[in-house]
Amino acid sequence: MFMTVFIRGKQKSVRRPPMIEGLPVGEFIRQNADPIWLHQNEMWELIETEERVEHDRSPNAGKASPTSRDWLTETDTTPF
């Protein structure tokens, strides 16, 4: 369970990171755990909600929201 790496030009043996079926443990959990198990183990940040899934699939996902200046130029010149 060791791998060889070079540190400052010298060969060292270090422990391999834990893997499950060739995946790091965290990635395996993200892909295979159900929401109940994630909740029981307090991994709420990994639970996908319907809103998050819909947001990730929307065509505007990842685009920045318009700033106040953009709103002014799109509608009219009055800020109120």
CYANA upper distance limits for C-alpha pairs under 8 A (distance plus 0.5 A):
  1 MET  CA     15 ARG  CA      6.45
  1 MET  CA     16 ARG  CA      6.23
  2 PHE  CA     13 SER  CA      6.52
  2 PHE  CA     14 VAL  CA      5.87
  2 PHE  CA     15 ARG  CA      4.87
  2 PHE  CA     16 ARG  CA      5.74
  3 MET  CA     13 SER  CA      6.07
  3 MET  CA     14 VAL  CA      6.01
  3 MET  CA     15 ARG  CA      6.67
  3 MET  CA     16 ARG  CA      6.33
  4 THR  CA     11 GLN  CA      7.10
  4 THR  CA     12 LYS  CA      6.10
  4 THR  CA     13 SER  CA      5.08
  4 THR  CA     14 VAL  CA      6.85
  5 VAL  CA     11 GLN  CA      6.28
  5 VAL  CA     12 LYS  CA      5.87
  5 VAL  CA     13 SER  CA      6.85
  5 VAL  CA     14 VAL  CA      7.72
  6 PHE  CA     10 LYS  CA      5.74
  6 PHE  CA     11 GLN  CA      5.05
  6 PHE  CA     12 LYS  CA      6.42
  7 ILE  CA     11 GLN  CA      6.96
  7 ILE  CA     12 LYS  CA      7.25
 17 PRO  CA     24 PRO  CA      7.91
 18 PRO  CA     24 PRO  CA      6.86
 18 PRO  CA     25 VAL  CA      6.95
 19 MET  CA     23 LEU  CA      5.78
 19 MET  CA     24 PRO  CA      5.13
 19 MET  CA     25 VAL  CA      6.05
 20 ILE  CA     24 PRO  CA      6.84
 20 ILE  CA     25 VAL  CA      6.47
 20 ILE  CA     28 PHE  CA      7.25
 23 LEU  CA     27 GLU  CA      6.76
 23 LEU  CA     28 PHE  CA      6.33
 24 PRO  CA     28 PHE  CA      6.76
 25 VAL  CA     29 ILE  CA      6.76
 26 GLY  CA     30 ARG  CA      6.76
 27 GLU  CA     31 GLN  CA      6.78
 28 PHE  CA     32 ASN  CA      6.58
 29 ILE  CA     33 ALA  CA      5.78
 30 ARG  CA     46 LEU  CA      7.20
 33 ALA  CA     37 TRP  CA      6.81
 33 ALA  CA     38 LEU  CA      7.02
 34 ASP  CA     38 LEU  CA      6.87
 35 PRO  CA     39 HIS  CA      6.58
 35 PRO  CA     47 ILE  CA      6.30
 35 PRO  CA     48 GLU  CA      8.46
 36 ILE  CA     40 GLN  CA      6.68
 37 TRP  CA     41 ASN  CA      6.72
 38 LEU  CA     42 GLU  CA      6.59
 38 LEU  CA     43 MET  CA      5.45
 38 LEU  CA     44 TRP  CA      6.86
 38 LEU  CA     46 LEU  CA      7.70
 38 LEU  CA     47 ILE  CA      7.26
 39 HIS  CA     43 MET  CA      6.38
 39 HIS  CA     44 TRP  CA      6.36
 39 HIS  CA     47 ILE  CA      8.32
 43 MET  CA     47 ILE  CA      7.74
 48 GLU  CA     52 ARG  CA      6.77
 48 GLU  CA     53 VAL  CA      7.17
 49 THR  CA     53 VAL  CA      6.83
 50 GLU  CA     54 GLU  CA      6.56
 51 GLU  CA     55 HIS  CA      6.48
 52 ARG  CA     56 ASP  CA      6.61
 53 VAL  CA     57 ARG  CA      6.81
 54 GLU  CA     58 SER  CA      6.67
 55 HIS  CA     61 ALA  CA      6.76
 56 ASP  CA     61 ALA  CA      6.22
 57 ARG  CA     61 ALA  CA      7.44
 66 PRO  CA     70 ASP  CA      6.16
 66 PRO  CA     71 TRP  CA      7.29
 67 THR  CA     71 TRP  CA      7.04
 68 SER  CA     72 LEU  CA      6.87
 69 ARG  CA     73 THR  CA      6.97
 70 ASP  CA     74 GLU  CA      6.65
 71 TRP  CA     75 THR  CA      6.67
 72 LEU  CA     76 ASP  CA      6.01
 72 LEU  CA     77 THR  CA      5.97
 72 LEU  CA     78 THR  CA      7.41
 72 LEU  CA     79 PRO  CA      6.87
 73 THR  CA     77 THR  CA      6.95
